């Protein structure tokens, strides 16, 4: 019976390879499940998968079998959302000579998704889950995190500033096999360019003027055995990107001024707010480094595209700040609707700041529209305001004109005379006196009331 016919009947991926790493055969299931066609890799060396950026180098289980010559196991996620559990088994002839092996792969995507759905149904949102939200986008992200967390596949997180990229990175780390080992966040934009290399790789004694006498361990070396989070990696200088690429490829680094290579074993999670257009442009980011780091790309949507999560996020932050400021305030339904309608250019970070301010200014038990009006304009860009004066007038009349403009504005924003007085920087009695002096203001407020 023809061997190809036999393996095509198997309901799992089957791939055979020889002792040199040449893939000799693959079955129909490989075409069905993988984002790779058999014609692209059969009769080619397994290295073609790396060359064409199909998978990351240390995820080639065939190479693991070739090197270790023992049965190996690995979960591998693919860009089409499929997760395959692979078993790679070596083959030996009658004389014990290694002659290749067989790779089988089982699709476990549905199982993981079912487990995720059960957890989502059985568990309410709580403080233990850093990913707050039940929108379709967030549930999809949570499912992907559960699929890839237990692997060592590099993850590349994209999203606008304030969307919560570090929260996603922390969630992956907490669910990974490396949890409990170092998690080292590195903000590539916050470290001066001239210091970034020595901070990443460390340096030896006397490497440069001002260096410590005994040298210094770099951040990558501190993360050895754990996870490194390269935040704002798009800000990393191009010349340093090439050095990082070499470390990722060879799993070794050399300190500045050093002569010996130091082996490191870390998982890479990267993040940037660069657009996909810039990320895929060699002018902004090395493409070979991008493909190394973006084995699993995750795009975090802006808050304005998942408004159904605003209520949950607001309640989450409200609980935090009630505890911080020893308060027990609640959000009114009207304020929640105002929050849901806001543009949120600063995303989740802006919402968090807004809730903190609301808790601070609220003097009662419920945060109302008056409180919201007070703080809602703090993030707006200041606009130049000029009092137009035609000809000449006395200073008393100029002050009077300012009162007639600013007092109604403060009363409208604050919602009460006490809060309006605070906005104007005067006490309540002074505000009453000014309103009495300007009878039109008193009449205007009574008419609006």
Phi, psi and omega per residue, in radians:
X1 nan 2.419 -3.096
X2 -1.157 2.282 -3.076
X3 -1.120 -0.679 3.132
X4 -1.071 -0.710 3.114
X5 -1.088 -0.691 -3.107
X6 -1.153 -0.853 -3.067
X7 -1.242 -0.412 3.078
X8 -1.192 -0.336 3.103
X9 -1.428 -0.257 -3.087
X10 -1.334 2.372 -3.099
X11 -1.562 0.547 3.020
X12 -2.430 2.811 3.046
X13 -1.160 2.308 3.064
X14 -2.246 2.208 3.116
X15 -2.357 2.338 3.068
X16 -1.972 2.629 -3.122
X17 -2.587 2.710 -3.121
X18 -1.692 -3.069 -3.041
X19 -1.186 -0.318 3.136
X20 -1.620 -0.024 -3.134
X21 1.541 0.252 3.078
X22 -1.458 2.187 3.096
X23 -1.335 2.075 -3.011
X24 -1.717 -0.400 -3.062
X25 -2.841 2.613 3.043
X26 -2.615 2.684 -3.059
X27 -1.764 3.108 -3.088
X28 -1.084 -0.548 -3.103
X29 -1.087 -0.512 3.103
X30 -1.111 -0.739 3.085
X31 -1.122 -0.612 -3.074
X32 -1.257 -0.679 -2.990
X33 -1.713 -0.540 -2.983
X34 -1.658 2.659 3.056
X35 -1.423 0.420 -3.094
X36 -2.277 2.389 3.096
X37 -1.582 2.562 -3.105
X38 -1.008 -0.637 -3.108
X39 -1.103 -0.324 -3.119
X40 -1.453 -0.266 -3.099
X41 -2.355 -0.368 3.106
X42 -1.176 2.394 -3.074
X43 1.274 0.230 3.047
X44 -2.040 2.762 3.017
X45 -1.177 2.581 -3.107
X46 -0.996 -0.385 3.141
X47 -1.105 -0.291 3.119
X48 -1.087 -0.522 3.121
X49 -1.114 -0.618 3.101
X50 -1.350 -0.743 -3.108
X51 -1.060 -0.679 -3.115
X52 -1.604 0.185 3.063
X53 1.100 0.524 3.106
X54 -1.284 -0.720 3.135
X55 -2.488 2.918 3.133
X56 -1.503 2.615 -2.935
X57 -0.966 -0.777 -3.071
X58 -1.427 0.160 3.043
X59 -1.810 0.148 3.129
X60 -1.485 1.700 -3.056
X61 -1.182 -0.509 3.092
X62 -1.063 -0.712 3.113
X63 -1.141 -0.592 3.090
X64 -1.086 -0.750 3.122
X65 -1.146 -0.727 3.130
X66 -1.063 -0.671 -3.095
X67 -1.420 -0.728 -3.043
X68 -1.626 -0.413 -3.139
X69 0.937 0.749 3.046
X70 -2.560 2.919 -3.120
X71 -1.168 2.298 -3.117
X72 -2.179 2.673 -3.128
X73 -2.275 2.552 -3.129
X74 -2.876 2.389 2.948
X75 -1.574 2.250 -3.130
X76 -2.220 2.067 3.061
X77 -1.541 2.561 3.127
X78 -2.073 2.826 -3.060
X79 -1.106 -0.352 3.131
X80 -1.513 0.165 3.087
X81 1.551 0.041 -3.109
X82 -1.583 2.405 3.044
X83 -1.980 2.180 -3.114
X84 -2.014 2.283 3.015
X85 -1.665 1.997 -3.058
X86 -1.774 2.521 2.927
X87 -2.158 2.118 3.105
X88 -1.899 2.102 -3.086
X89 -2.045 2.302 3.119
X90 -1.344 2.776 3.110
X91 -2.185 2.420 3.136
X92 -2.270 2.557 3.106
X93 -1.427 -3.061 -3.075
X94 -1.075 -0.453 -3.137
X95 -1.606 0.084 3.122
X96 1.478 0.187 -3.139
X97 -1.455 2.302 3.140
X98 -1.190 2.265 -3.120
X99 -2.290 0.314 3.094
X100 2.214 -2.533 -3.132
X101 3.129 -3.090 -3.122
X102 -2.237 2.367 3.092
X103 -1.977 2.213 3.045
X104 -2.092 2.515 -3.095
X105 -2.371 2.242 -3.133
X106 -1.889 2.333 3.110
X107 -1.333 2.002 3.141
X108 -1.961 0.261 -3.098
X109 -1.038 -0.855 -3.076
X110 -1.100 -0.693 -3.137
X111 -1.074 -0.792 -3.127
X112 -1.138 -0.710 3.140
X113 -1.125 -0.691 3.120
X114 -1.125 -0.727 3.112
X115 -1.097 -0.701 3.133
X116 -1.134 -0.718 -3.140
X117 -1.142 -0.683 3.127
X118 -1.114 -0.772 3.115
X119 -1.093 -0.695 -3.126
X120 -1.138 -0.616 -3.136
X121 -1.346 -0.600 -3.042
X122 -1.476 -0.372 -3.028
X123 -1.990 2.378 3.033
X124 -1.514 2.792 3.062
X125 -1.078 2.274 3.087
X126 -2.555 3.137 -3.048
X127 -1.178 -0.331 -3.106
X128 -1.326 -0.281 -3.140
X129 -1.753 1.920 -3.105
X130 -1.235 -0.327 3.140
X131 -1.625 1.684 -3.089
X132 -1.578 2.192 3.092
X133 2.496 2.669 3.096
X134 -2.276 0.315 3.060
X135 -1.182 2.817 -3.131
X136 -1.030 -0.662 -3.120
X137 -1.160 -0.738 -3.118
X138 -1.251 -0.678 3.093
X139 -1.097 -0.655 3.086
X140 -1.129 -0.723 3.119
X141 -1.136 -0.720 3.111
X142 -1.085 -0.715 3.119
X143 -1.087 -0.778 3.136
X144 -1.104 -0.721 3.118
X145 -1.041 -0.783 3.122
X146 -1.102 -0.538 -3.136
X147 -1.282 -0.647 -2.963
X148 -1.851 -0.164 -3.023
X149 -1.056 -0.697 -3.054
X150 -1.370 -0.085 3.072
X151 -1.633 3.038 3.045
X152 -1.840 0.279 -3.118
X153 -1.078 2.315 3.078
X154 -1.100 2.443 -3.102
X155 -2.055 2.398 3.139
X156 -2.144 2.006 -3.053
X157 -1.799 2.187 3.118
X158 -2.026 2.547 3.100
X159 2.945 2.776 3.119
X160 -1.107 2.831 3.067
X161 -1.047 2.366 3.083
X162 1.528 0.071 -3.108
X163 -1.435 -0.252 3.098
X164 1.803 0.658 -3.112
X165 -1.150 -0.660 3.118
X166 -1.206 -0.546 3.073
X167 -1.085 -0.719 3.100
X168 -1.118 -0.766 3.127
X169 -1.061 -0.761 3.120
X170 -1.112 -0.675 3.136
X171 -1.109 -0.749 3.102
X172 -1.070 -0.797 -3.130
X173 -1.079 -0.786 -3.094
X174 -1.127 -0.468 -3.139
X175 -1.672 -0.017 -3.038
X176 -1.531 2.970 3.076
X177 -1.302 -0.184 -3.138
X178 -1.691 0.099 3.104
X179 -1.070 2.525 -3.063
X180 1.590 -0.311 3.035
X181 -1.706 2.999 -3.003
X182 -0.983 2.425 2.930
X183 -2.107 1.947 -3.022
X184 -2.019 1.836 3.068
X185 -1.441 2.378 3.133
X186 -2.247 1.987 3.095
X187 -1.568 1.800 -3.049
X188 -1.186 -0.330 3.136
X189 -1.531 -0.393 -3.053
X190 -1.511 -0.351 -3.121
X191 -1.624 2.225 3.121
X192 -0.931 2.465 -3.050
X193 -0.970 -0.672 -3.084
X194 -1.241 -0.249 3.137
X195 -1.855 -0.200 -2.990
X196 -1.072 -0.735 -3.116
X197 -1.081 -0.828 -3.128
X198 -1.192 -0.535 3.093
X199 -1.227 -0.687 -3.137
X200 -1.243 -0.883 -2.970
X201 -1.743 -0.221 -3.064
X202 1.388 3.102 3.139
X203 -2.636 2.799 3.135
X204 -1.679 2.927 3.111
X205 -0.995 2.237 3.085
X206 1.338 0.254 -3.096
X207 -1.113 -0.552 3.118
X208 -2.806 2.912 3.140
X209 -1.063 2.234 3.141
X210 1.627 -0.055 3.139
X211 -1.203 2.582 3.100
X212 -1.091 2.618 -3.075
X213 -1.064 -0.660 -3.102
X214 -1.716 0.164 -3.121
X215 1.369 -2.972 -3.085
X216 -2.657 2.405 3.070
X217 -1.341 2.347 3.133
X218 -1.385 2.918 -3.104
X219 -1.144 -0.636 3.106
X220 -1.116 -0.699 3.130
X221 -1.191 -0.602 3.091
X222 -1.137 -0.480 -3.123
X223 -1.483 0.026 -3.047
X224 -0.933 2.223 -3.106
X225 1.581 -0.229 -3.083
X226 -2.091 -2.402 -3.031
X227 -2.235 2.390 3.047
X228 -1.967 2.348 3.134
X229 -1.932 1.870 -3.112
X230 -1.605 1.532 -3.121
X231 -1.405 2.558 -3.109
X232 0.906 0.761 -3.094
X233 -1.133 -0.349 3.095
X234 -1.119 -0.284 3.129
X235 -1.573 -0.030 -3.125
X236 -1.257 2.283 3.128
X237 -1.001 2.557 -3.064
X238 -1.027 -0.699 -3.113
X239 -1.138 -0.528 3.114
X240 -1.396 -0.494 3.069
X241 -1.030 -0.698 -3.138
X242 -1.157 -0.633 3.112
X243 -1.220 -0.656 3.092
X244 -1.147 -0.695 3.119
X245 -1.006 -0.736 -3.137
X246 -1.123 -0.699 3.112
X247 -1.102 -0.738 -3.126
X248 -1.145 -0.717 -3.103
X249 -1.195 -0.721 -2.989
X250 -1.774 -0.134 -3.127
X251 1.009 0.581 3.113
X252 -2.492 2.638 3.046
X253 -2.369 2.813 3.061
X254 -2.208 2.239 3.115
X255 -1.154 2.696 3.075
X256 -1.066 2.201 -3.104
X257 1.444 0.045 -3.111
X258 -1.592 2.932 3.120
X259 -2.183 -0.175 -3.122
X260 -1.973 2.443 3.098
X261 -1.478 2.457 -3.100
X262 -1.965 2.108 3.126
X263 -1.220 2.419 3.073
X264 -2.353 2.618 3.124
X265 -2.281 1.742 -3.132
X266 -2.358 2.749 2.972
X267 -1.768 2.395 -3.074
X268 -1.803 2.181 2.949
X269 -2.114 2.169 -3.087
X270 -2.077 2.768 3.127
X271 -2.595 2.609 3.101
X272 -2.744 2.716 3.004
X273 -1.822 0.187 3.042
X274 -1.147 2.565 3.073
X275 -1.228 2.776 3.120
X276 -1.082 -0.548 3.102
X277 -1.065 -0.763 3.131
X278 -1.273 -0.639 3.130
X279 -1.073 -0.604 -3.122
X280 -1.636 0.295 3.107
X281 -1.937 2.107 -3.100
X282 -1.005 -0.445 3.137
X283 -1.132 -0.528 -3.079
X284 -1.771 -0.575 -3.024
X285 -2.647 2.336 3.119
X286 -1.062 2.202 -3.068
X287 -1.251 -0.586 3.105
X288 -1.159 -0.606 3.080
X289 -1.236 -0.694 3.119
X290 -1.017 -0.803 -3.110
X291 -1.189 -0.493 3.062
X292 -1.203 -0.710 -3.035
X293 -1.540 -0.396 -3.029
X294 -1.787 0.767 3.050
X295 -1.084 -0.734 3.058
X296 -2.084 1.744 3.075
X297 -1.488 2.386 3.086
X298 -2.224 2.189 3.111
X299 -1.882 2.120 3.139
X300 -1.634 2.113 -3.106
X301 -1.257 2.618 3.048
X302 -1.163 2.781 -3.066
X303 -1.078 -0.567 -3.121
X304 -1.152 -0.283 3.116
X305 -1.700 0.049 3.079
X306 -2.496 1.003 -3.053
X307 -1.114 -0.381 3.123
X308 -1.162 -0.229 3.120
X309 -1.583 -0.141 -3.032
X310 -1.110 -0.712 3.131
X311 -1.075 -0.834 -3.137
X312 -1.081 -0.777 3.130
X313 -1.113 -0.733 -3.140
X314 -1.081 -0.766 3.129
X315 -1.150 -0.629 3.114
X316 -1.106 -0.845 3.139
X317 -1.216 -0.607 3.112
X318 -1.041 -0.751 3.122
X319 -1.086 -0.738 3.124
X320 -1.034 -0.854 -3.028
X321 -1.394 -0.425 2.977
X322 -1.065 -0.723 3.117
X323 -1.209 -0.715 -3.101
X324 -1.129 -0.708 -3.054
X325 -1.822 0.215 3.097
X326 0.926 0.875 3.122
X327 -2.140 2.993 3.136
X328 -2.444 0.797 -3.071
X329 -1.510 2.767 3.101
X330 -2.143 2.786 3.076
X331 -1.600 2.258 3.070
X332 -1.277 2.722 3.118
X333 -1.056 -0.618 3.134
X334 -1.124 -0.684 3.130
X335 -1.190 -0.709 3.107
X336 -1.031 -0.719 3.107
X337 -1.132 -0.638 3.076
X338 -1.146 -0.688 3.111
X339 -1.127 -0.696 -3.123
X340 -1.194 -0.417 -3.101
X341 -1.608 -0.167 -3.055
X342 -1.255 2.722 -3.077
X343 -1.256 -0.641 3.119
X344 0.984 0.985 3.087
X345 -1.144 -0.453 3.101
X346 -1.609 0.069 3.037
X347 1.073 -2.556 -3.021
X348 -1.094 -0.601 3.124
X349 -1.082 -0.702 3.103
X350 -1.155 -0.704 3.112
X351 -1.088 -0.734 3.121
X352 -1.050 -0.803 3.119
X353 -1.081 -0.699 -3.141
X354 -1.083 -0.794 -3.132
X355 -1.121 -0.696 3.114
X356 -1.070 -0.773 3.138
X357 -1.108 -0.718 -3.137
X358 -1.087 -0.715 3.114
X359 -1.111 -0.681 -3.100
X360 -1.163 -0.810 -3.011
X361 -1.428 -0.328 -3.078
X362 -1.202 2.185 -3.131
X363 -1.781 -0.126 3.126
X364 -1.934 -2.661 -3.132
X365 -1.697 -0.286 -3.107
X366 -2.253 2.299 3.084
X367 -1.346 2.031 -3.079
X368 -1.925 -3.056 -3.104
X369 -1.120 -0.563 3.087
X370 -1.060 -0.756 3.086
X371 -1.114 -0.735 -3.130
X372 -1.094 -0.736 -3.127
X373 -1.100 -0.615 -3.133
X374 -1.104 -0.766 -3.008
X375 -1.702 -0.233 -2.994
X376 -1.223 -0.303 -3.089
X377 -1.736 0.006 -3.062
X378 -1.182 -0.509 -3.123
X379 -1.596 -0.099 -3.121
X380 -1.288 2.604 3.121
X381 -1.157 2.309 -3.125
X382 -1.130 2.402 3.107
X383 -1.903 2.453 -3.135
X384 -1.217 2.218 -3.133
X385 -2.075 2.156 -3.126
X386 -2.144 2.469 3.033
X387 -1.609 2.084 -3.122
X388 -1.456 2.242 3.136
X389 -2.154 2.059 3.093
X390 -1.655 2.144 -3.136
X391 1.240 -2.496 -3.112
X392 -2.003 2.651 2.988
X393 -2.647 2.793 3.109
X394 -1.269 2.797 3.106
X395 -1.105 -0.607 3.109
X396 -1.068 -0.722 3.123
X397 -1.208 -0.590 3.097
X398 -1.143 -0.780 3.096
X399 -1.065 -0.693 -3.130
X400 -1.100 -0.703 3.117
X401 -1.120 -0.682 3.107
X402 -1.111 -0.755 3.110
X403 -1.022 -0.744 -3.079
X404 -1.179 -0.416 3.116
X405 -1.534 -0.809 -2.952
X406 -1.461 -0.614 -3.082
X407 -1.109 -0.844 3.094
X408 -1.063 -0.623 3.135
X409 -1.133 -0.747 -3.141
X410 -1.158 -0.721 3.131
X411 -1.098 -0.658 3.139
X412 -1.205 -0.734 -3.117
X413 -1.224 -0.758 -2.997
X414 -1.413 -0.617 -3.129
X415 1.477 -0.132 3.081
X416 -2.638 2.738 -3.117
X417 -1.173 -0.648 -3.130
X418 -1.082 -0.838 -3.128
X419 -1.236 -0.551 3.083
X420 -1.132 -0.702 3.118
X421 -1.084 -0.678 3.110
X422 -1.121 -0.701 3.113
X423 -1.097 -0.648 -3.096
X424 -1.456 -0.178 3.129
X425 1.351 0.470 3.109
X426 -2.266 2.898 3.103
X427 -1.454 2.946 -3.040
X428 -1.131 -0.649 -3.134
X429 -1.135 -0.633 3.107
X430 -1.154 -0.672 3.114
X431 -1.126 -0.734 3.124
X432 -1.075 -0.718 -3.113
X433 -1.120 -0.752 -3.140
X434 -1.131 -0.713 3.133
X435 -1.144 -0.600 3.119
X436 -1.228 -0.674 3.127
X437 -1.150 -0.588 3.121
X438 -1.821 1.501 -3.046
X439 -1.013 -0.484 3.124
X440 -1.123 -0.604 3.115
X441 -1.173 -0.749 3.137
X442 -1.090 -0.780 -3.131
X443 -1.157 -0.626 -3.142
X444 -1.130 -0.774 -3.122
X445 -1.157 -0.689 3.138
X446 -1.138 -0.637 3.115
X447 -1.183 -0.691 -3.132
X448 -1.282 -0.533 3.136
X449 -1.191 nan nan
